[in-house]
Amino acid sequence: MAGRNHLYVPGPTNIPDEVLSAMHVPSEDHRSPIFPELFKPLLEDLKKVFKTETGHSFIFPATGTAGWEIALTNTLSPGDKVLIYRFGQFSHLWAAMAKRLDFEVIVIERPWGEGIPLDDLEARLKEDGKHEIKAILATHNETATGVTSDIGGVRKAMDAAGHPALLFVDGVSSIASIDFRMDEWGVDGAISGSQKGFMLPAGAALVAFSQKAIAACDTAQSRRAFLDLKDQLASNKDGYTPYTPSIPMLYGLRKALDLLLEEGLENVYARHYRLAEGTRKAIAAWGLELCAKPGFESNTVSAVVVPAGKDARDVIATAYSKYNISLGAGLNEVAGKVFRIGHVGDMNDVSMLGAIAGVEMALLDNGFDIKAGSGVAAAIEYYRTTA
Ligand SMILES: *Cc1c(COP(=O)(O)O)cnc(C)c1O
């Protein structure tokens, strides 16, 4: 099919041309005397995106999933209790990983479409007077359902309960696109990956840990080798890595960080709100609903529920085969019930309108009872009239 595929999945996201160009580099000696000139500022600038001054940032040749494992195995011992709310495929997978790694996982089920219930968390932590729970695993942006939880509120609930657990946050689809404040929210482990807000190919786990989490490495008994933070710390101190880094990834990250910091993080967050809000106007104009319950709407992905009798997979299939646009599928419990429009990364008003127009055509083709042009019109009106 002529023309490019229009990628509106919530990851991997579109890679800006400048980033692609920056990655087109010959191989380089990663033990050279000048390598630290590339590497050290990357760690410093990553800290700006995570909003931490007191923590340490790390770049692992891995993906976001490894970030979960890095947090768990470097700071905890087998049998330690961890608490997680499960309300989508990613919180589900993180809980499942923690079980496989032999932690005692308290999984609290929530409806898919809701996020972390702060009152419930506070109550549970107050009940845990002996402080047996060693870590809270919080999924900031549940990409499967388009749900954002209030991490500042999680910190408040922990403080209100006077609970000393570590706070680990999956920010794979929020960091670098939705407001995130590691130090202010007392996050002990912030986990992200390269292929969402950072606008890079998959292949880097971008993580940051607090001093408290780093100190926990000394007593944590979980087995770890490749993902050991101490190996990274020992090499990173001099601007090197414990094993061969992906040089193109590092140059791409340099450019991506430059783009994010030049735009300004607050502007990046505002742009994602705008992209999301235009999308939400279109969804409302179609008479469709978000999977996310009010107050939990994500600014990086909208999961749209299809009415009973319809299969969201048909919409995705038509969109792909007829219009060359890629939408996110419903995962696990919401398979066939939702399709997802990603609005994360290198996007602007008109790229969003492309997504909305493509979805609208696919909905009409599949017999959805919507008015042709209604979603596009609602989004156009919002984008035109909103500064
Ligand atoms: C994409 C994603 C992950 C998984 O990241 P991989 O890079 O595929 O390992 C984890 N958590 C969330 C919330 C995600 O969106």
The ligand as an SDF file (V2000), in Angstrom:
LIG
                    3D

 15 15  0  0  0  0  0  0  0  0999 V2000
    4.6680   -1.2960   27.2980 C   0  0  0  0  0  0  0  0  0  0  0  0
    4.5020   -1.4620   28.7570 C   0  0  0  0  0  0  0  0  0  0  0  0
    5.2610   -2.3660   29.4950 C   0  0  0  0  0  0  0  0  0  0  0  0
    6.1450   -3.3970   28.8750 C   0  0  0  0  0  0  0  0  0  0  0  0
    7.2080   -2.8960   28.2770 O   0  0  0  0  0  0  0  0  0  0  0  0
    8.1000   -3.7910   27.3000 P   0  0  0  0  0  0  0  0  0  0  0  0
    9.0080   -2.7490   26.7990 O   0  0  0  0  0  0  0  0  0  0  0  0
    7.1970   -4.3760   26.2720 O   0  0  0  0  0  0  0  0  0  0  0  0
    8.7970   -4.7970   28.1200 O   0  0  0  0  0  0  0  0  0  0  0  0
    5.1060   -2.3850   30.8610 C   0  0  0  0  0  0  0  0  0  0  0  0
    4.2350   -1.5920   31.4740 N   0  0  0  0  0  0  0  0  0  0  0  0
    3.4620   -0.7210   30.7980 C   0  0  0  0  0  0  0  0  0  0  0  0
    2.5050    0.1260   31.5500 C   0  0  0  0  0  0  0  0  0  0  0  0
    3.5800   -0.6400   29.4150 C   0  0  0  0  0  0  0  0  0  0  0  0
    2.8090    0.2260   28.7510 O   0  0  0  0  0  0  0  0  0  0  0  0
  1  2  1  0
  2  3  1  0
  2 14  2  0
  3  4  1  0
  3 10  2  0
  4  5  1  0
  5  6  1  0
  6  7  2  0
  6  8  1  0
  6  9  1  0
 10 11  1  0
 11 12  2  0
 12 13  1  0
 12 14  1  0
 14 15  1  0
M  END
$$$$
